[in-house]
Structures are given as C-alpha cells and as structure tokens.
C-alpha cells in the first residue's frame, strides 16, 4: 500500500509541475487559465492527502 501511495504522489507531482509550467505559456483565454489554476489546486490537495495517508 505504501508503494502505491508513493507512486501516486510522484505521478501527481509530475502532473502538477506540468500544469505549473503551463502558467508561463499563452493559454488562449481567461477560461483556460482559470481551469488550469483549478486543476493545480486540486492536484496540490491530492498530494497533501496522499502524503497524510502515507504517514
């Protein structure tokens, strides 16, 4: 179970980094920017939950 949680944490952090890099690029319109920011917040919360579960 611990290994699965660690894998989820790593994969989620990679996706979070990808979305954070998107912040610097042109997203087309404000709706895309807002959607990207919401996804970033959602992934950050997931990481926090996974880390809490792994302790």
N, CA, C and O of each residue as an XYZ file, in Angstrom:
220
protein
N       0.821     -1.189      0.000
C       0.000      0.000      0.000
C       0.870      1.261      0.000
O       0.580      2.223     -0.711
N       1.919      1.246      0.789
C       2.823      2.395      0.871
C       3.460      2.680     -0.487
O       3.599      3.837     -0.883
N       3.844      1.629     -1.191
C       4.464      1.810     -2.508
C       3.480      2.436     -3.492
O       3.865      3.283     -4.298
N       2.219      2.028     -3.433
C       1.202      2.604     -4.311
C       1.008      4.084     -4.010
O       0.908      4.904     -4.923
N       0.958      4.415     -2.736
C       0.803      5.821     -2.354
C       1.979      6.649     -2.846
O       1.796      7.755     -3.353
N       3.182      6.118     -2.699
C       4.362      6.832     -3.177
C       4.309      7.028     -4.690
O       4.685      8.085     -5.198
N       3.851      6.025     -5.394
C       3.705      6.129     -6.850
C       2.676      7.202     -7.207
O       2.905      8.009     -8.108
N       1.548      7.210     -6.502
C       0.525      8.235     -6.739
C       1.079      9.631     -6.477
O       0.799     10.563     -7.230
N       1.856      9.774     -5.421
C       2.450     11.081     -5.083
C       3.372     11.542     -6.203
O       3.292     12.690     -6.642
N       4.239     10.663     -6.664
C       5.195     11.014     -7.715
C       4.477     11.391     -9.004
O       4.805     12.398     -9.632
N       3.498     10.582     -9.399
C       2.757     10.863    -10.634
C       1.984     12.172    -10.542
O       1.942     12.943    -11.501
N       1.381     12.420     -9.402
C       0.604     13.641     -9.221
C       1.514     14.859     -9.202
O       1.152     15.906     -9.739
N       2.687     14.743     -8.595
C       3.633     15.858     -8.587
C       4.116     16.177    -10.006
O       4.307     17.345    -10.346
N       4.313     15.157    -10.828
C       4.722     15.381    -12.217
C       3.650     16.155    -12.973
O       3.954     17.088    -13.716
N       2.397     15.764    -12.778
C       1.292     16.450    -13.447
C       1.170     17.890    -12.928
O       0.898     18.808    -13.702
N       1.368     18.079    -11.644
C       1.327     19.417    -11.057
C       2.414     20.299    -11.664
O       2.153     21.450    -12.015
N       3.612     19.777    -11.789
C       4.712     20.532    -12.400
C       4.387     20.902    -13.844
O       4.685     22.012    -14.287
N       3.775     19.974    -14.577
C       3.412     20.245    -15.969
C       2.420     21.400    -16.049
O       2.559     22.290    -16.889
N       1.425     21.382    -15.176
C       0.420     22.441    -15.186
C       1.003     23.780    -14.726
O       0.610     24.835    -15.225
N       1.934     23.736    -13.778
C       2.567     24.974    -13.323
C       3.414     25.587    -14.434
O       3.504     26.810    -14.545
N       4.031     24.746    -15.253
C       4.801     25.249    -16.392
C       3.884     25.900    -17.425
O       4.289     26.833    -18.118
N       2.652     25.408    -17.526
C       1.677     25.969    -18.453
C       1.310     27.403    -18.098
O       0.864     28.165    -18.957
N       1.497     27.772    -16.829
C       1.182     29.130    -16.388
C       1.941     30.165    -17.209
O       1.418     31.244    -17.489
N       3.149     29.845    -17.588
C       4.000     30.773    -18.321
C       3.693     30.860    -19.805
O       4.201     31.748    -20.491
N       2.879     29.964    -20.303
C       2.558     29.973    -21.730
C       1.216     30.650    -21.958
O       0.445     30.861    -21.022
N       0.956     30.977    -23.176
C      -0.319     31.583    -23.546
C      -1.394     30.501    -23.517
O      -1.298     29.514    -24.247
N      -2.410     30.676    -22.685
C      -3.463     29.670    -22.551
C      -4.686     29.988    -23.415
O      -5.671     29.250    -23.388
N      -4.630     31.057    -24.163
C      -5.710     31.351    -25.092
C      -6.748     32.311    -24.555
O      -7.026     33.333    -25.182
N      -7.322     32.004    -23.415
C      -8.305     32.912    -22.825
C      -8.350     32.707    -21.313
O      -7.712     31.803    -20.773
N      -9.100     33.546    -20.660
C      -9.139     33.503    -19.202
C      -9.781     32.218    -18.678
O      -9.440     31.757    -17.589
N     -10.702     31.642    -19.439
C     -11.333     30.400    -19.003
C     -10.307     29.272    -18.910
O     -10.327     28.495    -17.955
N      -9.424     29.177    -19.877
C      -8.367     28.157    -19.837
C      -7.427     28.396    -18.662
O      -6.981     27.450    -18.012
N      -7.130     29.663    -18.394
C      -6.261     29.997    -17.260
C      -6.912     29.568    -15.948
O      -6.262     28.965    -15.095
N      -8.192     29.879    -15.792
C      -8.910     29.522    -14.566
C      -8.981     28.006    -14.415
O      -8.768     27.482    -13.321
N      -9.274     27.309    -15.491
C      -9.332     25.848    -15.450
C      -7.986     25.266    -15.035
O      -7.931     24.335    -14.232
N      -6.905     25.810    -15.577
C      -5.563     25.356    -15.230
C      -5.293     25.580    -13.746
O      -4.747     24.703    -13.077
N      -5.671     26.747    -13.227
C      -5.441     27.060    -11.818
C      -6.258     26.140    -10.913
O      -5.774     25.717     -9.863
N      -7.476     25.831    -11.305
C      -8.305     24.916    -10.513
C      -7.677     23.527    -10.485
O      -7.650     22.877     -9.440
N      -7.175     23.076    -11.619
C      -6.519     21.764    -11.665
C      -5.269     21.753    -10.792
O      -4.982     20.755    -10.131
N      -4.530     22.849    -10.786
C      -3.334     22.940     -9.940
C      -3.728     22.805     -8.466
O      -3.094     22.057     -7.722
N      -4.762     23.518     -8.047
C      -5.218     23.439     -6.663
C      -5.718     22.046     -6.304
O      -5.463     21.552     -5.205
N      -6.424     21.421     -7.226
C      -6.946     20.070     -6.998
C      -5.797     19.073     -6.825
O      -5.831     18.229     -5.929
N      -4.789     19.173     -7.681
C      -3.643     18.265     -7.580
C      -2.848     18.505     -6.308
O      -2.372     17.555     -5.687
N      -2.699     19.754     -5.915
C      -1.987     20.062     -4.670
C      -2.718     19.442     -3.476
O      -2.081     18.922     -2.560
N      -4.040     19.496     -3.486
C      -4.825     18.882     -2.412
C      -4.679     17.367     -2.423
O      -4.598     16.741     -1.367
N      -4.646     16.776     -3.617
C      -4.453     15.326     -3.728
C      -3.109     14.911     -3.141
O      -3.022     13.938     -2.392
N      -2.066     15.655     -3.486
C      -0.735     15.344     -2.976
C      -0.739     15.404     -1.451
O      -0.207     14.520     -0.780
N      -1.343     16.452     -0.921
C      -1.406     16.598      0.538
C      -2.135     15.407      1.175
O      -1.696     14.885      2.200
N      -3.234     14.988      0.573
C      -3.992     13.841      1.106
C      -3.164     12.565      1.013
O      -3.117     11.790      1.969
N      -2.517     12.339     -0.112
C      -1.680     11.138     -0.250
C      -0.552     11.131      0.777
O      -0.240     10.090      1.355
N       0.055     12.288      1.002
C       1.152     12.362      1.983
C       0.641     12.101      3.395
O       1.324     11.455      4.190
N      -0.547     12.594      3.713
C      -1.141     12.329      5.021
C      -1.418     10.836      5.209
O      -1.197     10.281      6.286
N      -1.902     10.205      4.153
C      -2.205      8.776      4.217
C      -0.949      7.936      4.350
O      -0.980      6.857      4.940
N       0.158      8.425      3.804
C       1.384      7.617      3.816
C       2.144      7.731      5.125
O       3.096      6.983      5.350
N       1.746      8.644      5.988
C       2.455      8.800      7.281
C       2.039      7.771      8.283
O       2.539      7.767      9.408
